Every structure is written in C-alpha cells, then in structure tokens.
C-alpha cells in the first residue's frame, strides 16, 4: 500500500507544485491581486468551459451521464452540510465563525483541483464524467454556502429563485455541458479548427487556475490559525472522504465512479468560499486559514485515499 501511496504522490504532486509556484510568484511580486482576478475570470468564463466542452463533445454523453453517481454526490453534499452545521454550532460561538466553519467544511474545489487530479490519475474520460457531476453539485454548493453564512445572523432568507435559476442557466461551466450535447451525440460535427482552438484554450485552464490558487493563498495566516481552522480542515480532507467513500464502496461504487467521489469529497476547500464569506460578514481570517490548510495537506490525504482504493482493488 505504501508503494501505491508514494506512486500517487508522484502523480498528484505536480498539481500542488503549481499551487506552490503561484505562492512563490506572488511572494516575489511577479503576479499581483489584479493578475489573479483577471486570470481567474478568464479561466472560469473561457478556458475551463472550453476544456469541459472539448472533453464532452468527444465523448458519448450517454456513457458519462450516471444518475446514481449524481444522486449520491448531491445526497452526501447535503449530509456534509448538515453535519458541519451541527458541529459548528458546538464548537463556535460567534455567528461569523459558524457560517464560515460550516461552508468551508463541505465546499470542494472540485472544478479546479478535482478535475486536475482526475485528469492525471485516470485521464480524459474521468474529466468528462466528473464535469457532469460538477454541473449538478456547483449550484448546490452556492445555495448551501449562502444558507450557511446567513443563518447564524438570523437574517431573513429572502431567496430569489428567479435570480438563482438565471445564475445556473448562465453559468459558463454548465453552459459548456449543454452546448457539448449536440456534438457528443454526433448531431453536429465539430470542425477541426474549433477543436484545436478549444484544445489550446483548455490546455491552459488547470495550470493557470492552480497558479491563481497559490497566488491567493497567504501562508502567513497560519501562524495564528485557530483550533476551529484545523477542525474544519480535518472534516474536509480526512473525515468526509474517509466516511463517505467507505459508504460509496458499500453502495457498490467502484472504478472511475468511486475515484470521482473520493476526489469530490476530499478536495481542498474552494477558494470561492473566501469572497462569499467576505460579502456575507463571515470570519475571513478563519476562511483563509481553512483554504490554506486544506490546499497544502490534501496532496497527502488524496494520495493516501487513492492508495487505499487501489490496494483494495476498487479501481
């Protein structure tokens, strides 16, 4: 098993070296906050949708769309939220801490770190299948994130369903899945010149996004990291992937599906949880600490998790 864990570290480590590269570039001031904001918008709105579109357009959609996988991912996300909310109520006192603790404990950076890990470990087929899961999980993350941060302040939950539905419809990552369908079913052939264009755009999506993550991370905040930071981080990258991947195995998931679920549950906390906490009066110091801890340590926890699955012949 140890040999397999080290093999997985060799596969996954370059992904996190890109994060470290971003940390270094920000430290030597080769990139700044303006660069990160601009490039992050480019990745989310152009490059990553191009990657997802290209992978799905070259894949038979019926082979990668799996209702049982989607239902399980959504159900576990709800359970993670409920459990994190209860634990946060026990461990935190300030309302600005409770919401951040809960959100950071369940919200995964699956769109960037998850797809990058799956691409290196299993190849493009896993990216296509994971993109479908992402299209369903992302709206739920956004909804539960808002609930997590607003409830502690006893704010009125004035939920605008039309606005939320519009955000889902216009989400570039979800649109890329929808637009890929006619090409996936061979209704429309994808011209070679566009295939090359999307290939070029998609190729820079994950490396640039990982560098942006590193440039956003502030390691100095760890000096005064609280116990709540480490508790929430442990839930995110150790407890949840351990428990729910085990449940998934008992449920009958294996091969590509169980690896997708492990990575979904075990990815570091999403960077998006920080600006959301900032906008809704959450404790941004706690949010930043959890992002840093989970990002730096998930290379080890994901490698161990993949090693265990390989050892027991689950993929």
PyMOL commands that set and color helices and strands:
alter all, ss='L'
color gray80, all
select helices_A, chain A and resi 2-27+33-57+61-64+67-91+95-106+110-121+124-151+161-169+172-184+192-203+205-216+219-224+227-251+255-266+272-279+284-311
alter helices_A, ss='H'
color red, helices_A
deselect
rebuild
show_as cartoon
